[in-house]
Amino acid sequence: MIKIATWNVNSIKARLPNALAWLNEFAPDVVLLQEIKTVDEGFPSMEIEDLGYNVAISGQKSFNGVAIFSKRPIEHVVIGLPGDETDEQARYIEAFVGDLRVASIYLPNRIPAPGEKVEYKLAWRKRLRAKGINLSTHDYEAIAVGGAYNVYPGDED
């Protein structure tokens, strides 16, 4: 059985000692991170790789960012959701780990007032749903989508 973990790390650089200790203790096969808050070049890949993980990153300075770690090779990485070529927010990454298709997502959070951010979130959710439908139509062995869904338990969200 494969052990998959997901963690909204809220800055990998700020949590690196804790993340390394956690990886050493629990040794998940696949890790889905959200809110890494760094660009790809600033990500501490070497420290993670030293623990035997392969790393795929979609980073963004100071905000957002998602990553996948795997003890097995990571292949066919997809960055971002299709459907909005202007979207520069790093909120979605998917890849194959063996026969398993995995995705790490960081859904935009709840914004109480109408406006541009609400419209972005609703459009992003619509694109995520379309991607989920697309994934479900393929003959994959297994699919795991994990992350920070940021869903408020109310009618507003």
C-alpha positions in Angstrom: 0.0 0.0 0.0 1.2 3.5 -0.8 1.3 6.1 1.9 0.2 9.6 0.7 0.3 12.7 2.9 -0.8 16.2 2.2 0.3 19.4 4.1 -0.5 23.1 3.8 3.0 24.0 4.9 2.5 27.8 4.9 6.1 28.4 3.8 8.5 25.6 3.2 11.5 27.7 4.1 10.0 28.7 7.5 9.0 25.0 8.2 12.0 23.2 6.7 13.4 21.8 9.9 9.9 20.5 10.9 9.3 19.2 7.4 12.6 17.3 7.3 11.9 15.8 10.8 8.4 14.8 9.7 9.6 13.2 6.5 12.2 11.3 8.5 9.7 10.1 11.0 6.7 9.2 8.9 8.4 8.6 5.5 5.3 8.9 3.3 5.7 7.5 -0.3 4.1 10.6 -1.8 3.8 14.1 -0.3 1.5 16.8 -1.7 2.4 20.3 -0.4 0.5 23.5 -0.7 1.3 27.2 0.1 5.1 26.6 -0.3 5.5 30.4 -0.8 8.7 30.4 -2.8 9.8 30.4 -6.4 11.1 27.1 -7.9 14.7 28.2 -7.7 14.3 29.1 -3.9 12.8 25.7 -3.0 15.0 23.6 -0.8 15.0 20.7 -3.3 18.5 19.4 -2.3 17.4 18.9 1.4 14.3 17.0 0.3 16.2 14.9 -2.3 18.8 14.0 0.3 16.0 12.1 2.1 15.4 10.0 -1.0 12.6 12.0 -2.6 12.1 13.3 -6.1 10.6 16.7 -6.3 8.2 18.6 -8.7 7.4 22.2 -7.9 5.1 25.0 -9.1 6.3 27.9 -7.0 5.3 31.5 -6.6 7.1 34.3 -4.7 5.6 35.0 -1.3 2.2 33.3 -2.1 0.6 30.1 -3.1 2.8 27.4 -4.6 2.4 23.6 -4.7 4.7 20.7 -4.8 4.9 16.9 -5.1 7.5 14.7 -3.4 7.8 11.0 -4.2 10.2 8.2 -3.4 9.5 6.9 -6.9 10.3 8.9 -10.1 7.9 11.7 -10.9 6.8 11.8 -14.6 4.6 13.7 -16.9 4.3 16.8 -14.7 1.4 19.2 -15.5 1.5 22.7 -14.0 -1.7 24.7 -13.7 -5.3 24.1 -14.7 -6.2 24.4 -18.3 -8.8 27.0 -19.4 -7.2 30.3 -18.4 -3.9 31.1 -20.0 -3.7 34.4 -18.0 -3.7 32.6 -14.6 -0.3 33.0 -13.1 -1.1 31.7 -9.6 0.7 28.5 -8.6 -2.2 26.5 -7.3 -2.1 23.2 -9.2 0.4 20.5 -10.0 -0.1 16.9 -11.1 2.1 14.1 -12.2 2.5 10.3 -12.5 4.2 8.4 -9.7 4.3 4.9 -11.1 0.7 4.0 -12.1 -0.7 6.6 -9.7 -1.8 10.0 -11.0 -1.5 12.6 -8.2 -2.4 16.2 -7.9 -1.7 18.8 -5.3 -4.1 21.8 -5.2 -4.3 25.0 -3.3 -7.9 26.3 -3.9 -8.4 30.0 -3.6 -9.8 30.8 -0.2 -13.2 32.2 0.7 -13.7 35.9 -0.1 -16.8 37.2 1.6 -17.4 40.3 -0.6 -18.3 40.1 -4.3 -15.6 41.2 -6.7 -12.7 40.1 -8.8 -11.3 37.6 -6.2 -14.7 35.9 -5.9 -15.0 35.6 -9.6 -11.4 34.2 -9.8 -12.2 31.6 -7.2 -15.5 30.5 -8.9 -13.8 30.3 -12.3 -10.9 28.3 -10.7 -13.3 25.9 -9.1 -15.1 25.5 -12.4 -11.8 24.7 -14.1 -10.9 22.2 -11.3 -14.2 20.4 -11.8 -13.6 20.2 -15.6 -10.1 18.8 -14.9 -11.6 16.2 -12.5 -14.1 15.2 -15.1 -11.3 14.9 -17.6 -9.2 12.8 -15.3 -12.1 10.5 -14.5 -12.6 9.7 -18.2 -9.1 8.2 -18.5 -8.3 4.7 -17.7 -5.8 5.5 -14.9 -5.0 2.8 -12.3 -5.7 5.3 -9.5 -6.0 9.1 -9.0 -5.3 11.0 -5.8 -6.1 14.7 -5.5 -5.1 16.3 -2.2 -4.6 19.7 -0.9 -6.0 22.8 0.8 -9.6 23.1 -0.5 -10.3 26.3 1.5 -14.1 25.6 1.6 -16.1 27.5 4.1 -19.1 25.4 5.4 -21.8 28.0 4.4 -24.0 29.0 1.5 -21.6 31.8 0.6 -18.9 29.4 -0.5 
